[in-house]
Structure formats: structure tokens, C-alpha cells
Amino acid sequence: MPKLGMTMEEGTVVEWRVALGGRVEKGQIVLVIESEKNEAEIEATASGFLRHVYVTPGGVAPCGALLAALTETADEPFDAAALAAAEAPVRPRAALSVSVAPAPPVARARLSERKAIAPAARSLAKKLGLDAEVVPGRGPGGRVTREDVEAFAAARERLMPVAPGVALEVLREGQGRSVLLLPGFGTDVSSFALLTPRLVESFRVLAVNPRGVGASDGPPGDVPTLAADACAVIAASGGGPAHLVGASLGAAAALELALTRPDLVQSLTLITPFVRATPRLLAVVTAWCRVAAETGPATLARFLAPLLFSDALLADDVLRERTLRGLAAACARVPVATLERMAAGLATWSGTRVKDLARVAAPTLVLAAGADLLTPDGEVIARGIPGASCTVVPGAGHALASEAAQGLQGALRGHLRA
């Protein structure tokens, strides 16, 4: 299983394009995988014959796991089990379902009070010195599994200290001038998964999970702290000015940093930003917290989809279901307590910087969505920032970096290089 992006941890085999026993040429498309809200065609790395498939369509495997085997000739001796043992792959697990029914009222109340944790997961967390309650669960109904604890422990290795007793999960890839990616409310850096492959070709990308998200320590969740943490990441990564790319609440943090520490900001990119939260946005984040507390990640993703994505995406059955799987996985990495702190921080910051837009000195690009239900004022914000440019993606929804990444590539790369 290839690793196609800095946030990719596993992939789903969608389709094998070659029949078992069939001839394969180097560079030929042999299979399709799905990961991080996207499908990718995978080329054969050598010529030969497809002798065995270890992961069938619908199977999920971590990056690096053995997917299939080729042999040079069609009839040479081949032991599939021996190869599997030699490669020692992690056993693929079943594909995640995105249609989990809501738990009954009594169970929902218990979930909001205490996270469901498998005994094996709790035992492993204790052995590793981790608090199982803060591990995001990807099992049915958000249940924390042993695999979740293992993934959380691996993510802790990517932590970067930002304050006394506080470290954030920061994914780093590429070389050159630093580009800081700051995700929006209730999600993690996987929301930028479709943007990062092109960025890492020219820049050093630092994707920051806020406090309480993924493996990052918590709390508090207010916008000034988000900005201060971003400042600390820049300092820990070399201290020079960086390009800031923030989405939604992450855009608020980027704007706050540009106003408080302009010396650290090379450029500013604000994706679906706000400076004064609309009543709809405040109502949605409140409901987001409530639904997350009473249901699992899959149900939360289905609740959010009509608010975050366009009619065109929702009308495409295949794209909608793939997007829902990615959104559910991201939702599972953001605990309810973190959502509640973020919601309070968003409401407190709202309206405090309206008169300060004219003081933004960094070259600024605003990326707005034409069908954004939550933060529709992107063009107004761009007009308030001296010299700012604005690109509007017609018909796109609020989750712009996920839905319209390809359409953003040119404007974003041009802005960063300029």
C-alpha cells in the first residue's frame, strides 16, 4: 500500500484492473485505491504475472502492507503464504461503515458521559502510559480499539512542544520555505490532504493539529491560543517567517497571528474565512457539539455533509460516500470536549477583529466558496484587507479544501511563489 500523502495512514482497495494470473507490464495501472477522500490509480512497479492478491476490493490496509505479488513467469514455483510471512504485513481490517445507526437513547447518554473503550485498548493504553479517554475511537459508535491506541501512540512521536507541558501533532514533509496548514473547526489536517501533494514539491509543509485534536495535547481552544501555538511551531521549525494557510477557524487563527506577529508571516491564505460569525455558523457549531456527544462519527458526518458540501457533490453517490468516509474518520479524531472548547473560542473571538483588517500587512489571498452556507463573507473580508486578492469557486460548499482542491491549486501555488 503506497503512502500518497502526508496524512495518509491506510487505504482501501477499490478495484483490481488485472485478473489473477494476468500479464502485467511495468507502469500499467493494476489497481485503484481510496484514501483521504480521493481515489488513485496505482501503477505496477515491475513487469510479470499477478499471482496472488492479499487485499481484495473493500479491504483496508495500512501504508506499507503487502497488497499483491508478481512473479516473472506465469508458472514458476510461488508460495503466497511464505511471502506474506516474510513481509510480515499488518493484517488488513474490514472497511469502515458509514451507515451506523444512532444508538438508542440510553446508550447515547452513556456515550456522552463515558467513551466506549475496548478492554484490550484500555490495557494497552495503560501499558504505554496513555490516557485511553483521549484516544479518538474509530470503531463502531466511536469505540476505541487496540488499533486506535497503537495509531495514537505512533502519532505521539510526531509531537512538537509549543508551551510548558503542551505538545502538538505536526506532520512535516518537503523542503524550502515553511507553509503552515491550520485546519478548521471540528476537523484535523486530513482536510488538506488533497492540497498537500503539490505543495510539498516546492515547500516545507507543516500541518498542525490544534490542541485536543488527534494526538495533540489539550485544552484550551480559543483563537489567540491557536495563533500562539502556530507561532511556537514556526519558532521550533527554524524561526523564519512562514506562509500561513488557514481554513475557517484555522483562518481566524492565521489572521490573529498576522495581526499580533506580522514579522512571522510571509504570506496569508484564508480559506472560507469569517471575522464575525453568522447566526447560522453559531447554531451549526452548537449542534455539531450536541450531535457528536449523542452519536458516532459516521452519523455526525451525515449530519454535517449538507452544511459543508455542495449540491453537486451530494448528488454524486460515489463521491458523496467516499467523502463521508473521510469526514467520519476526521470527526473520530476530535473529541466532544475539544469541540465544545473550540465552539466557545469561536464565539468569543467573533467580531473582535472586524476593524483590524486594514492593519493586515502580509500579502493575502482569500479563497471563498460560492455556495458557502456558513461563512459567506469571503469577498467582503478580502476588500477589507489592503491589497488582498480573492478567488471564488462557484457552486462549492464550505469545505473548500476537500471539495475543490484541484481548483485551488493554481491560485494557491501562484500566491505562495509570488
Residue pairs with C-beta under 8 A, 6 or more apart in sequence:
1 10
1 11
1 33
1 55
1 61
1 62
1 63
1 64
1 65
1 67
2 11
2 33
2 42
2 63
3 63
3 64
4 11
4 35
4 36
4 40
4 197
5 35
5 36
5 193
5 194
5 196
5 197
6 171
6 172
6 173
6 189
6 193
6 196
6 200
6 205
6 207
7 36
7 171
7 188
7 189
7 190
7 192
7 193
7 196
7 207
8 35
8 36
8 63
8 193
9 62
9 63
9 151
10 35
10 60
10 61
10 62
10 63
11 33
11 34
11 35
11 60
11 61
11 63
12 33
12 34
12 35
12 58
12 59
12 60
12 95
13 31
13 32
13 33
13 55
13 56
13 57
13 58
13 59
13 60
13 61
13 67
14 31
14 32
14 33
14 34
14 39
14 57
15 31
15 32
15 57
16 30
16 31
16 50
16 53
16 57
16 68
17 29
17 30
17 31
17 32
17 41
18 24
18 28
18 30
18 31
18 50
19 50
20 50
20 51
20 52
20 53
21 49
21 50
21 51
21 74
22 49
22 50
23 48
23 49
23 74
24 30
24 44
24 47
24 48
24 49
24 50
24 70
25 44
25 47
26 43
26 44
26 45
26 46
26 47
27 43
27 44
28 43
28 44
29 41
29 42
29 43
29 44
30 42
30 43
30 44
30 50
30 68
31 41
31 42
31 67
31 68
32 39
32 40
32 41
32 42
33 39
33 40
33 42
34 40
34 322
34 325
36 190
36 193
36 194
36 326
37 190
37 193
37 194
37 322
37 323
37 325
37 326
37 327
37 402
38 193
38 194
38 322
39 322
44 70
46 70
47 70
47 72
48 70
48 71
48 72
48 73
49 70
49 71
49 72
49 73
49 74
50 68
50 69
50 70
51 69
51 70
51 71
51 78
51 80
52 68
52 69
52 78
52 80
52 83
53 67
53 68
54 65
54 66
54 67
54 68
54 69
54 80
54 84
54 89
54 92
55 61
55 65
55 66
55 67
55 68
55 92
58 94
58 95
59 92
59 94
59 95
60 92
60 93
60 94
60 95
60 96
61 67
61 89
61 90
61 92
62 90
64 89
64 90
65 89
65 90
65 92
66 83
66 84
66 87
66 89
69 78
69 80
69 83
71 78
93 147
96 138
96 298
96 325
96 328
96 329
97 140
97 298
98 298
98 301
98 302
98 321
98 324
98 325
98 328
99 298
100 140
100 141
100 296
100 298
100 299
101 299
102 108
102 294
102 295
102 296
102 299
103 111
103 141
103 295
103 296
107 141
108 294
108 295
111 141
111 142
111 293
111 294
111 296
112 293
112 294
112 336
115 132
115 133
115 137
115 142
115 144
116 137
116 139
116 141
116 142
116 143
116 144
117 125
117 132
117 133
117 135
117 137
117 143
117 144
118 139
118 143
118 144
118 145
118 146
120 145
120 146
121 132
121 135
121 144
121 145
121 146
121 148
121 149
122 132
122 144
124 146
124 149
124 150
125 131
125 132
125 135
125 149
126 132
128 149
128 153
130 149
130 152
130 153
130 156
132 144
132 149
134 212
134 218
134 335
135 144
135 148
135 149
135 152
136 144
136 148
136 152
136 214
136 332
136 333
136 334
136 335
137 143
137 144
137 145
137 148
137 332
138 145
138 147
138 148
138 297
138 329
138 332
139 145
139 148
140 296
141 296
142 296
142 297
142 332
152 214
152 215
155 169
155 214
155 215
156 169
156 215
158 169
158 170
158 171
158 172
158 215
159 167
159 168
159 169
159 170
159 215
159 216
159 217
160 167
160 168
160 169
160 170
160 233
160 236
160 237
161 167
161 232
161 236
162 168
162 228
162 229
162 232
162 233
162 236
163 228
163 229
163 232
165 217
166 211
166 217
166 229
167 216
167 217
168 208
168 209
168 210
168 211
168 216
168 217
168 229
168 233
169 208
169 209
169 213
169 214
169 215
169 216
170 206
170 207
170 208
170 209
170 233
171 189
171 205
171 206
171 207
172 204
172 205
172 206
172 207
172 237
173 196
173 200
173 204
173 205
174 199
174 200
174 201
174 202
174 203
174 204
174 205
175 203
175 204
176 202
176 203
176 204
177 203
177 204
177 240
177 242
177 243
177 266
177 416
178 203
178 204
178 205
178 206
178 234
178 237
178 238
178 240
178 242
178 243
179 199
179 203
179 204
179 205
179 206
179 242
179 243
179 245
179 416
180 206
180 208
180 230
180 233
180 234
180 242
180 243
180 244
180 245
180 254
181 189
181 192
181 195
181 196
181 205
181 206
181 207
181 208
181 245
181 246
181 250
182 208
182 210
182 226
182 230
182 244
182 245
182 246
182 247
182 250
182 251
182 253
182 254
183 189
183 191
183 192
183 207
183 208
183 209
183 210
183 213
183 247
183 249
183 250
184 191
184 246
184 247
184 248
184 249
184 250
184 251
184 271
184 272
185 248
185 249
185 285
185 288
185 339
185 342
185 343
185 346
186 285
186 288
186 292
186 331
186 334
186 339
186 342
187 213
187 327
187 330
187 331
187 334
188 209
188 213
188 214
188 330
188 333
188 334
189 207
189 208
189 209
189 214
190 326
190 329
190 330
190 333
191 247
191 330
191 399
191 401
191 402
192 207
192 245
192 247
192 401
193 326
193 402
194 401
194 402
194 405
194 406
195 401
195 405
195 408
195 409
195 412
196 205
196 207
198 409
198 413
199 205
199 412
199 413
199 416
202 413
202 416
202 417
203 243
203 416
204 237
206 233
206 237
206 242
208 229
208 230
208 233
209 215
209 216
209 333
210 216
210 221
210 226
210 229
210 250
210 338
210 342
211 217
211 218
211 219
211 220
211 221
211 225
211 226
211 229
211 338
212 218
212 219
212 221
212 334
212 335
212 337
212 338
212 341
213 333
213 334
213 338
214 333
218 337
218 338
218 341
219 337
219 338
219 341
220 341
220 345
221 338
221 341
221 342
221 344
221 345
222 341
222 344
222 345
222 348
222 349
223 249
223 252
223 253
223 256
223 345
223 346
223 348
223 349
224 256
224 260
224 349
225 345
226 249
226 250
226 252
226 253
226 256
226 345
227 253
227 254
227 256
227 257
227 260
227 261
230 244
230 253
230 254
230 257
231 257
231 260
231 261
231 264
234 240
234 241
234 242
234 264
241 263
241 264
241 265
241 266
242 264
242 265
242 266
243 265
243 266
243 267
243 268
243 269
243 416
244 254
244 257
244 258
244 265
244 267
244 268
244 269
244 362
245 254
245 269
245 271
245 412
246 252
246 253
246 254
246 255
246 269
246 270
246 271
246 273
247 271
247 272
247 400
247 401
248 271
248 272
248 273
248 274
248 374
248 375
248 398
249 342
249 345
249 346
250 271
251 270
251 271
251 272
251 273
251 274
252 273
252 274
252 275
252 346
252 349
254 268
254 269
254 270
255 268
255 270
255 273
255 275
255 353
255 360
256 349
256 353
257 264
257 265
258 265
258 268
258 360
258 361
258 362
258 364
259 353
259 356
259 359
259 360
262 361
262 362
265 362
266 362
267 362
267 363
267 364
267 365
267 415
267 416
268 360
268 362
268 363
268 364
268 365
269 364
269 365
269 366
269 367
269 412
269 415
269 416
270 364
270 365
270 366
270 367
270 378
270 381
271 367
271 400
271 401
271 408
272 367
272 368
272 369
272 372
272 374
272 375
272 378
272 398
272 400
273 366
273 375
273 377
273 378
273 381
274 281
274 350
274 374
274 375
274 377
274 381
275 350
275 351
275 353
275 354
275 357
275 377
275 381
276 350
276 351
276 354
276 377
277 346
277 347
277 350
277 351
278 374
278 375
278 376
278 377
280 373
280 374
281 346
281 374
281 375
282 346
282 347
282 350
284 307
284 374
285 339
285 342
285 343
285 346
285 347
286 343
287 303
288 300
288 303
288 304
288 339
288 343
289 336
289 339
289 340
289 343
291 299
291 300
291 303
292 300
292 331
292 334
292 336
292 339
293 336
295 303
297 328
297 329
297 331
297 332
298 324
298 328
300 328
300 331
301 324
301 325
301 327
301 328
301 331
302 324
304 327
304 331
305 314
305 320
305 323
305 324
305 327
306 314
307 373
307 374
307 397
307 398
308 327
308 374
308 397
308 398
308 399
308 402
309 320
309 323
309 397
309 398
309 399
309 402
309 403
310 369
310 371
310 395
310 396
310 397
310 403
311 371
311 395
312 395
313 319
313 320
313 323
313 397
313 403
314 320
323 402
323 403
326 402
327 402
357 381
357 384
357 385
358 384
358 385
358 386
360 385
360 386
360 388
361 386
363 387
363 415
363 418
364 382
364 385
364 387
364 388
364 389
365 388
365 389
365 390
365 391
365 411
365 412
365 415
366 378
366 379
366 381
366 382
366 385
366 388
366 389
366 390
366 391
367 378
367 390
367 391
367 393
367 400
367 408
367 411
367 412
368 378
368 379
368 382
368 390
368 391
368 392
368 393
368 400
369 378
369 392
369 393
369 396
369 397
369 398
369 400
369 403
369 404
370 392
370 393
370 394
370 395
370 396
371 394
371 395
371 396
371 397
372 378
372 396
372 397
372 398
372 400
373 397
373 398
374 398
375 398
378 390
378 392
379 390
379 392
381 388
382 388
382 389
382 390
383 390
389 415
391 408
391 411
393 400
393 404
393 407
393 408
396 403
396 404
396 407
397 403
400 408
401 408
